[in-house]
Amino acid sequence: MGIREDIKVMLARRAMTMTKVAQIMTSRGMKMSIKNLSNKLVNRSVRFEEVREIADILGYKIEFVEK
């Protein structure tokens, strides 16, 4: 599963839309429109910092776990 699908699952679990996530990101100074966010996920060009911010908004944290 890719990052796009992971984020869609997290959105569904929190009953939140990408529009709301984009609005919150913008309110936090990241200037993210829904179109821009959607394009980044489709094109797989989303930056790690943006993924970390999305995870935070949805109540998740990112961890690196040794294999």
PDB file with one MODEL, atoms N, CA, C and O in Angstrom:
MODEL        1
ATOM      1  N   MET A   1       0.843  -1.172   0.000  1.00  0.00           N
ATOM      2  CA  MET A   1       0.000   0.000   0.000  1.00  0.00           C
ATOM      3  C   MET A   1       0.892   1.240   0.000  1.00  0.00           C
ATOM      4  O   MET A   1       1.899   1.288   0.706  1.00  0.00           O
ATOM      5  N   GLY A   2       0.518   2.234  -0.792  1.00  0.00           N
ATOM      6  CA  GLY A   2       1.282   3.464  -0.872  1.00  0.00           C
ATOM      7  C   GLY A   2       0.791   4.506   0.116  1.00  0.00           C
ATOM      8  O   GLY A   2      -0.186   4.286   0.832  1.00  0.00           O
ATOM      9  N   ILE A   3       1.471   5.638   0.150  1.00  0.00           N
ATOM     10  CA  ILE A   3       1.137   6.701   1.095  1.00  0.00           C
ATOM     11  C   ILE A   3      -0.261   7.226   0.850  1.00  0.00           C
ATOM     12  O   ILE A   3      -0.973   7.555   1.799  1.00  0.00           O
ATOM     13  N   ARG A   4      -0.668   7.310  -0.410  1.00  0.00           N
ATOM     14  CA  ARG A   4      -2.011   7.801  -0.729  1.00  0.00           C
ATOM     15  C   ARG A   4      -3.075   6.917  -0.074  1.00  0.00           C
ATOM     16  O   ARG A   4      -4.012   7.416   0.548  1.00  0.00           O
ATOM     17  N   GLU A   5      -2.920   5.624  -0.219  1.00  0.00           N
ATOM     18  CA  GLU A   5      -3.881   4.696   0.363  1.00  0.00           C
ATOM     19  C   GLU A   5      -3.837   4.729   1.887  1.00  0.00           C
ATOM     20  O   GLU A   5      -4.875   4.651   2.544  1.00  0.00           O
ATOM     21  N   ASP A   6      -2.636   4.846   2.446  1.00  0.00           N
ATOM     22  CA  ASP A   6      -2.500   4.947   3.904  1.00  0.00           C
ATOM     23  C   ASP A   6      -3.248   6.166   4.438  1.00  0.00           C
ATOM     24  O   ASP A   6      -3.960   6.079   5.439  1.00  0.00           O
ATOM     25  N   ILE A   7      -3.083   7.294   3.766  1.00  0.00           N
ATOM     26  CA  ILE A   7      -3.747   8.521   4.205  1.00  0.00           C
ATOM     27  C   ILE A   7      -5.257   8.390   4.053  1.00  0.00           C
ATOM     28  O   ILE A   7      -6.002   8.866   4.909  1.00  0.00           O
ATOM     29  N   LYS A   8      -5.721   7.757   2.985  1.00  0.00           N
ATOM     30  CA  LYS A   8      -7.160   7.553   2.805  1.00  0.00           C
ATOM     31  C   LYS A   8      -7.738   6.716   3.943  1.00  0.00           C
ATOM     32  O   LYS A   8      -8.839   6.996   4.418  1.00  0.00           O
ATOM     33  N   VAL A   9      -7.008   5.694   4.384  1.00  0.00           N
ATOM     34  CA  VAL A   9      -7.458   4.861   5.497  1.00  0.00           C
ATOM     35  C   VAL A   9      -7.516   5.690   6.777  1.00  0.00           C
ATOM     36  O   VAL A   9      -8.489   5.608   7.527  1.00  0.00           O
ATOM     37  N   MET A  10      -6.481   6.484   7.029  1.00  0.00           N
ATOM     38  CA  MET A  10      -6.463   7.323   8.228  1.00  0.00           C
ATOM     39  C   MET A  10      -7.609   8.331   8.200  1.00  0.00           C
ATOM     40  O   MET A  10      -8.239   8.583   9.227  1.00  0.00           O
ATOM     41  N   LEU A  11      -7.879   8.905   7.031  1.00  0.00           N
ATOM     42  CA  LEU A  11      -8.991   9.849   6.891  1.00  0.00           C
ATOM     43  C   LEU A  11     -10.318   9.170   7.230  1.00  0.00           C
ATOM     44  O   LEU A  11     -11.143   9.718   7.962  1.00  0.00           O
ATOM     45  N   ALA A  12     -10.504   7.980   6.691  1.00  0.00           N
ATOM     46  CA  ALA A  12     -11.752   7.245   6.939  1.00  0.00           C
ATOM     47  C   ALA A  12     -11.910   6.919   8.422  1.00  0.00           C
ATOM     48  O   ALA A  12     -13.006   7.040   8.969  1.00  0.00           O
ATOM     49  N   ARG A  13     -10.840   6.514   9.064  1.00  0.00           N
ATOM     50  CA  ARG A  13     -10.898   6.184  10.493  1.00  0.00           C
ATOM     51  C   ARG A  13     -11.256   7.389  11.349  1.00  0.00           C
ATOM     52  O   ARG A  13     -11.877   7.238  12.401  1.00  0.00           O
ATOM     53  N   ARG A  14     -10.878   8.563  10.919  1.00  0.00           N
ATOM     54  CA  ARG A  14     -11.151   9.788  11.670  1.00  0.00           C
ATOM     55  C   ARG A  14     -12.383  10.525  11.142  1.00  0.00           C
ATOM     56  O   ARG A  14     -12.752  11.576  11.666  1.00  0.00           O
ATOM     57  N   ALA A  15     -13.022   9.972  10.099  1.00  0.00           N
ATOM     58  CA  ALA A  15     -14.194  10.604   9.477  1.00  0.00           C
ATOM     59  C   ALA A  15     -13.884  12.055   9.102  1.00  0.00           C
ATOM     60  O   ALA A  15     -14.657  12.968   9.390  1.00  0.00           O
ATOM     61  N   MET A  16     -12.737  12.240   8.456  1.00  0.00           N
ATOM     62  CA  MET A  16     -12.293  13.571   8.057  1.00  0.00           C
ATOM     63  C   MET A  16     -12.051  13.572   6.552  1.00  0.00           C
ATOM     64  O   MET A  16     -11.727  12.538   5.967  1.00  0.00           O
ATOM     65  N   THR A  17     -12.208  14.718   5.941  1.00  0.00           N
ATOM     66  CA  THR A  17     -11.982  14.844   4.506  1.00  0.00           C
ATOM     67  C   THR A  17     -10.610  15.455   4.227  1.00  0.00           C
ATOM     68  O   THR A  17     -10.009  16.092   5.092  1.00  0.00           O
ATOM     69  N   MET A  18     -10.132  15.248   3.006  1.00  0.00           N
ATOM     70  CA  MET A  18      -8.873  15.872   2.607  1.00  0.00           C
ATOM     71  C   MET A  18      -9.032  17.385   2.577  1.00  0.00           C
ATOM     72  O   MET A  18      -8.074  18.118   2.823  1.00  0.00           O
ATOM     73  N   THR A  19     -10.241  17.857   2.277  1.00  0.00           N
ATOM     74  CA  THR A  19     -10.493  19.301   2.283  1.00  0.00           C
ATOM     75  C   THR A  19     -10.224  19.875   3.663  1.00  0.00           C
ATOM     76  O   THR A  19      -9.574  20.912   3.790  1.00  0.00           O
ATOM     77  N   LYS A  20     -10.720  19.208   4.698  1.00  0.00           N
ATOM     78  CA  LYS A  20     -10.513  19.673   6.071  1.00  0.00           C
ATOM     79  C   LYS A  20      -9.032  19.621   6.442  1.00  0.00           C
ATOM     80  O   LYS A  20      -8.519  20.537   7.085  1.00  0.00           O
ATOM     81  N   VAL A  21      -8.350  18.557   6.041  1.00  0.00           N
ATOM     82  CA  VAL A  21      -6.912  18.444   6.315  1.00  0.00           C
ATOM     83  C   VAL A  21      -6.166  19.594   5.638  1.00  0.00           C
ATOM     84  O   VAL A  21      -5.296  20.213   6.252  1.00  0.00           O
ATOM     85  N   ALA A  22      -6.497  19.884   4.385  1.00  0.00           N
ATOM     86  CA  ALA A  22      -5.849  20.982   3.665  1.00  0.00           C
ATOM     87  C   ALA A  22      -6.112  22.312   4.361  1.00  0.00           C
ATOM     88  O   ALA A  22      -5.215  23.151   4.449  1.00  0.00           O
ATOM     89  N   GLN A  23      -7.330  22.514   4.857  1.00  0.00           N
ATOM     90  CA  GLN A  23      -7.655  23.749   5.579  1.00  0.00           C
ATOM     91  C   GLN A  23      -6.829  23.875   6.860  1.00  0.00           C
ATOM     92  O   GLN A  23      -6.318  24.950   7.174  1.00  0.00           O
ATOM     93  N   ILE A  24      -6.706  22.785   7.584  1.00  0.00           N
ATOM     94  CA  ILE A  24      -5.920  22.815   8.828  1.00  0.00           C
ATOM     95  C   ILE A  24      -4.448  23.072   8.514  1.00  0.00           C
ATOM     96  O   ILE A  24      -3.789  23.846   9.208  1.00  0.00           O
ATOM     97  N   MET A  25      -3.935  22.423   7.468  1.00  0.00           N
ATOM     98  CA  MET A  25      -2.536  22.646   7.079  1.00  0.00           C
ATOM     99  C   MET A  25      -2.317  24.118   6.756  1.00  0.00           C
ATOM    100  O   MET A  25      -1.308  24.699   7.157  1.00  0.00           O
ATOM    101  N   THR A  26      -3.255  24.724   6.034  1.00  0.00           N
ATOM    102  CA  THR A  26      -3.150  26.139   5.681  1.00  0.00           C
ATOM    103  C   THR A  26      -3.185  27.007   6.931  1.00  0.00           C
ATOM    104  O   THR A  26      -2.427  27.971   7.046  1.00  0.00           O
ATOM    105  N   SER A  27      -4.066  26.663   7.868  1.00  0.00           N
ATOM    106  CA  SER A  27      -4.148  27.448   9.112  1.00  0.00           C
ATOM    107  C   SER A  27      -2.871  27.336   9.932  1.00  0.00           C
ATOM    108  O   SER A  27      -2.572  28.207  10.748  1.00  0.00           O
ATOM    109  N   ARG A  28      -2.115  26.256   9.712  1.00  0.00           N
ATOM    110  CA  ARG A  28      -0.834  26.066  10.405  1.00  0.00           C
ATOM    111  C   ARG A  28       0.343  26.634   9.611  1.00  0.00           C
ATOM    112  O   ARG A  28       1.500  26.437   9.983  1.00  0.00           O
ATOM    113  N   GLY A  29       0.045  27.338   8.519  1.00  0.00           N
ATOM    114  CA  GLY A  29       1.089  28.019   7.750  1.00  0.00           C
ATOM    115  C   GLY A  29       1.679  27.236   6.599  1.00  0.00           C
ATOM    116  O   GLY A  29       2.692  27.656   6.038  1.00  0.00           O
ATOM    117  N   MET A  30       1.081  26.105   6.221  1.00  0.00           N
ATOM    118  CA  MET A  30       1.643  25.289   5.138  1.00  0.00           C
ATOM    119  C   MET A  30       1.034  25.604   3.772  1.00  0.00           C
ATOM    120  O   MET A  30       1.471  25.034   2.772  1.00  0.00           O
ATOM    121  N   LYS A  31       0.041  26.492   3.697  1.00  0.00           N
ATOM    122  CA  LYS A  31      -0.585  26.923   2.445  1.00  0.00           C
ATOM    123  C   LYS A  31      -0.849  25.756   1.500  1.00  0.00           C
ATOM    124  O   LYS A  31      -0.160  25.600   0.492  1.00  0.00           O
ATOM    125  N   MET A  32      -1.842  24.941   1.827  1.00  0.00           N
ATOM    126  CA  MET A  32      -2.151  23.741   1.056  1.00  0.00           C
ATOM    127  C   MET A  32      -3.604  23.780   0.609  1.00  0.00           C
ATOM    128  O   MET A  32      -4.513  23.779   1.440  1.00  0.00           O
ATOM    129  N   SER A  33      -3.828  23.815  -0.706  1.00  0.00           N
ATOM    130  CA  SER A  33      -5.189  23.723  -1.225  1.00  0.00           C
ATOM    131  C   SER A  33      -5.540  22.246  -1.388  1.00  0.00           C
ATOM    132  O   SER A  33      -4.654  21.394  -1.442  1.00  0.00           O
ATOM    133  N   ILE A  34      -6.825  21.951  -1.464  1.00  0.00           N
ATOM    134  CA  ILE A  34      -7.247  20.575  -1.656  1.00  0.00           C
ATOM    135  C   ILE A  34      -6.730  20.044  -2.989  1.00  0.00           C
ATOM    136  O   ILE A  34      -6.325  18.885  -3.079  1.00  0.00           O
ATOM    137  N   LYS A  35      -6.739  20.876  -4.017  1.00  0.00           N
ATOM    138  CA  LYS A  35      -6.242  20.452  -5.329  1.00  0.00           C
ATOM    139  C   LYS A  35      -4.750  20.129  -5.260  1.00  0.00           C
ATOM    140  O   LYS A  35      -4.298  19.124  -5.809  1.00  0.00           O
ATOM    141  N   ASN A  36      -4.000  20.978  -4.588  1.00  0.00           N
ATOM    142  CA  ASN A  36      -2.566  20.766  -4.452  1.00  0.00           C
ATOM    143  C   ASN A  36      -2.277  19.487  -3.658  1.00  0.00           C
ATOM    144  O   ASN A  36      -1.425  18.689  -4.047  1.00  0.00           O
ATOM    145  N   LEU A  37      -2.991  19.301  -2.548  1.00  0.00           N
ATOM    146  CA  LEU A  37      -2.800  18.108  -1.730  1.00  0.00           C
ATOM    147  C   LEU A  37      -3.151  16.851  -2.520  1.00  0.00           C
ATOM    148  O   LEU A  37      -2.408  15.869  -2.500  1.00  0.00           O
ATOM    149  N   SER A  38      -4.267  16.886  -3.205  1.00  0.00           N
ATOM    150  CA  SER A  38      -4.689  15.739  -4.003  1.00  0.00           C
ATOM    151  C   SER A  38      -3.666  15.416  -5.086  1.00  0.00           C
ATOM    152  O   SER A  38      -3.307  14.255  -5.280  1.00  0.00           O
ATOM    153  N   ASN A  39      -3.199  16.440  -5.788  1.00  0.00           N
ATOM    154  CA  ASN A  39      -2.195  16.233  -6.840  1.00  0.00           C
ATOM    155  C   ASN A  39      -0.903  15.643  -6.279  1.00  0.00           C
ATOM    156  O   ASN A  39      -0.309  14.751  -6.885  1.00  0.00           O
ATOM    157  N   LYS A  40      -0.474  16.140  -5.128  1.00  0.00           N
ATOM    158  CA  LYS A  40       0.753  15.613  -4.514  1.00  0.00           C
ATOM    159  C   LYS A  40       0.614  14.126  -4.192  1.00  0.00           C
ATOM    160  O   LYS A  40       1.550  13.353  -4.394  1.00  0.00           O
ATOM    161  N   LEU A  41      -0.557  13.727  -3.691  1.00  0.00           N
ATOM    162  CA  LEU A  41      -0.765  12.320  -3.353  1.00  0.00           C
ATOM    163  C   LEU A  41      -0.854  11.455  -4.606  1.00  0.00           C
ATOM    164  O   LEU A  41      -0.298  10.357  -4.641  1.00  0.00           O
ATOM    165  N   VAL A  42      -1.540  11.935  -5.625  1.00  0.00           N
ATOM    166  CA  VAL A  42      -1.669  11.175  -6.876  1.00  0.00           C
ATOM    167  C   VAL A  42      -0.310  11.034  -7.553  1.00  0.00           C
ATOM    168  O   VAL A  42       0.037   9.957  -8.039  1.00  0.00           O
ATOM    169  N   ASN A  43       0.451  12.110  -7.583  1.00  0.00           N
ATOM    170  CA  ASN A  43       1.751  12.115  -8.271  1.00  0.00           C
ATOM    171  C   ASN A  43       2.897  11.601  -7.409  1.00  0.00           C
ATOM    172  O   ASN A  43       4.040  11.534  -7.860  1.00  0.00           O
ATOM    173  N   ARG A  44       2.589  11.241  -6.175  1.00  0.00           N
ATOM    174  CA  ARG A  44       3.598  10.761  -5.226  1.00  0.00           C
ATOM    175  C   ARG A  44       4.729  11.764  -5.032  1.00  0.00           C
ATOM    176  O   ARG A  44       5.903  11.403  -4.961  1.00  0.00           O
ATOM    177  N   SER A  45       4.341  13.029  -4.948  1.00  0.00           N
ATOM    178  CA  SER A  45       5.341  14.077  -4.764  1.00  0.00           C
ATOM    179  C   SER A  45       5.198  14.779  -3.422  1.00  0.00           C
ATOM    180  O   SER A  45       5.751  15.859  -3.213  1.00  0.00           O
ATOM    181  N   VAL A  46       4.460  14.163  -2.524  1.00  0.00           N
ATOM    182  CA  VAL A  46       4.264  14.735  -1.195  1.00  0.00           C
ATOM    183  C   VAL A  46       5.562  14.617  -0.400  1.00  0.00           C
ATOM    184  O   VAL A  46       6.217  13.574  -0.416  1.00  0.00           O
ATOM    185  N   ARG A  47       5.924  15.691   0.291  1.00  0.00           N
ATOM    186  CA  ARG A  47       7.165  15.707   1.068  1.00  0.00           C
ATOM    187  C   ARG A  47       6.941  15.063   2.428  1.00  0.00           C
ATOM    188  O   ARG A  47       5.815  15.001   2.921  1.00  0.00           O
ATOM    189  N   PHE A  48       8.011  14.590   3.019  1.00  0.00           N
ATOM    190  CA  PHE A  48       7.927  13.944   4.321  1.00  0.00           C
ATOM    191  C   PHE A  48       7.323  14.875   5.362  1.00  0.00           C
ATOM    192  O   PHE A  48       6.492  14.451   6.165  1.00  0.00           O
ATOM    193  N   GLU A  49       7.727  16.124   5.357  1.00  0.00           N
ATOM    194  CA  GLU A  49       7.193  17.088   6.326  1.00  0.00           C
ATOM    195  C   GLU A  49       5.683  17.228   6.175  1.00  0.00           C
ATOM    196  O   GLU A  49       4.971  17.379   7.168  1.00  0.00           O
ATOM    197  N   GLU A  50       5.196  17.178   4.950  1.00  0.00           N
ATOM    198  CA  GLU A  50       3.754  17.257   4.715  1.00  0.00           C
ATOM    199  C   GLU A  50       3.053  16.003   5.232  1.00  0.00           C
ATOM    200  O   GLU A  50       1.977  16.092   5.824  1.00  0.00           O
ATOM    201  N   VAL A  51       3.650  14.853   5.013  1.00  0.00           N
ATOM    202  CA  VAL A  51       3.081  13.602   5.523  1.00  0.00           C
ATOM    203  C   VAL A  51       3.058  13.630   7.048  1.00  0.00           C
ATOM    204  O   VAL A  51       2.079  13.206   7.662  1.00  0.00           O
ATOM    205  N   ARG A  52       4.118  14.119   7.653  1.00  0.00           N
ATOM    206  CA  ARG A  52       4.180  14.212   9.115  1.00  0.00           C
ATOM    207  C   ARG A  52       3.087  15.149   9.628  1.00  0.00           C
ATOM    208  O   ARG A  52       2.468  14.868  10.654  1.00  0.00           O
ATOM    209  N   GLU A  53       2.848  16.238   8.939  1.00  0.00           N
ATOM    210  CA  GLU A  53       1.803  17.184   9.336  1.00  0.00           C
ATOM    211  C   GLU A  53       0.412  16.543   9.199  1.00  0.00           C
ATOM    212  O   GLU A  53      -0.433  16.704  10.080  1.00  0.00           O
ATOM    213  N   ILE A  54       0.177  15.830   8.116  1.00  0.00           N
ATOM    214  CA  ILE A  54      -1.102  15.137   7.915  1.00  0.00           C
ATOM    215  C   ILE A  54      -1.313  14.115   9.027  1.00  0.00           C
ATOM    216  O   ILE A  54      -2.399  14.029   9.601  1.00  0.00           O
ATOM    217  N   ALA A  55      -0.287  13.351   9.325  1.00  0.00           N
ATOM    218  CA  ALA A  55      -0.385  12.355  10.391  1.00  0.00           C
ATOM    219  C   ALA A  55      -0.723  13.026  11.719  1.00  0.00           C
ATOM    220  O   ALA A  55      -1.562  12.529  12.469  1.00  0.00           O
ATOM    221  N   ASP A  56      -0.087  14.131  12.008  1.00  0.00           N
ATOM    222  CA  ASP A  56      -0.345  14.857  13.250  1.00  0.00           C
ATOM    223  C   ASP A  56      -1.795  15.337  13.304  1.00  0.00           C
ATOM    224  O   ASP A  56      -2.460  15.186  14.329  1.00  0.00           O
ATOM    225  N   ILE A  57      -2.279  15.904  12.226  1.00  0.00           N
ATOM    226  CA  ILE A  57      -3.661  16.377  12.159  1.00  0.00           C
ATOM    227  C   ILE A  57      -4.634  15.235  12.420  1.00  0.00           C
ATOM    228  O   ILE A  57      -5.659  15.426  13.074  1.00  0.00           O
ATOM    229  N   LEU A  58      -4.317  14.054  11.911  1.00  0.00           N
ATOM    230  CA  LEU A  58      -5.204  12.901  12.047  1.00  0.00           C
ATOM    231  C   LEU A  58      -4.971  12.116  13.337  1.00  0.00           C
ATOM    232  O   LEU A  58      -5.627  11.104  13.581  1.00  0.00           O
ATOM    233  N   GLY A  59      -4.031  12.590  14.161  1.00  0.00           N
ATOM    234  CA  GLY A  59      -3.805  11.947  15.450  1.00  0.00           C
ATOM    235  C   GLY A  59      -2.870  10.753  15.400  1.00  0.00           C
ATOM    236  O   GLY A  59      -2.955   9.860  16.244  1.00  0.00           O
ATOM    237  N   TYR A  60      -1.986  10.729  14.429  1.00  0.00           N
ATOM    238  CA  TYR A  60      -1.008   9.649  14.301  1.00  0.00           C
ATOM    239  C   TYR A  60       0.390  10.226  14.430  1.00  0.00           C
ATOM    240  O   TYR A  60       0.591  11.431  14.277  1.00  0.00           O
ATOM    241  N   LYS A  61       1.352   9.363  14.710  1.00  0.00           N
ATOM    242  CA  LYS A  61       2.751   9.767  14.676  1.00  0.00           C
ATOM    243  C   LYS A  61       3.491   8.777  13.794  1.00  0.00           C
ATOM    244  O   LYS A  61       3.079   7.626  13.649  1.00  0.00           O
ATOM    245  N   ILE A  62       4.566   9.230  13.217  1.00  0.00           N
ATOM    246  CA  ILE A  62       5.382   8.391  12.340  1.00  0.00           C
ATOM    247  C   ILE A  62       6.587   7.913  13.134  1.00  0.00           C
ATOM    248  O   ILE A  62       7.273   8.702  13.782  1.00  0.00           O
ATOM    249  N   GLU A  63       6.830   6.630  13.074  1.00  0.00           N
ATOM    250  CA  GLU A  63       7.994   6.063  13.760  1.00  0.00           C
ATOM    251  C   GLU A  63       8.796   5.226  12.789  1.00  0.00           C
ATOM    252  O   GLU A  63       8.241   4.582  11.899  1.00  0.00           O
ATOM    253  N   PHE A  64      10.091   5.239  12.964  1.00  0.00           N
ATOM    254  CA  PHE A  64      10.963   4.348  12.216  1.00  0.00           C
ATOM    255  C   PHE A  64      11.302   3.184  13.136  1.00  0.00           C
ATOM    256  O   PHE A  64      11.816   3.378  14.238  1.00  0.00           O
ATOM    257  N   VAL A  65      11.011   1.981  12.673  1.00  0.00           N
ATOM    258  CA  VAL A  65      11.205   0.795  13.484  1.00  0.00           C
ATOM    259  C   VAL A  65      12.222  -0.086  12.786  1.00  0.00           C
ATOM    260  O   VAL A  65      12.093  -0.390  11.600  1.00  0.00           O
ATOM    261  N   GLU A  66      13.233  -0.491  13.535  1.00  0.00           N
ATOM    262  CA  GLU A  66      14.263  -1.362  12.974  1.00  0.00           C
ATOM    263  C   GLU A  66      13.664  -2.712  12.615  1.00  0.00           C
ATOM    264  O   GLU A  66      12.835  -3.254  13.346  1.00  0.00           O
ATOM    265  N   LYS A  67      14.092  -3.243  11.490  1.00  0.00           N
ATOM    266  CA  LYS A  67      13.594  -4.560  11.037  1.00  0.00           C
ATOM    267  C   LYS A  67      14.118  -5.657  11.916  1.00  0.00           C
ATOM    268  O   LYS A  67      13.809  -6.828  11.692  1.00  0.00           O
TER     269      LYS A  67
ENDMDL
END
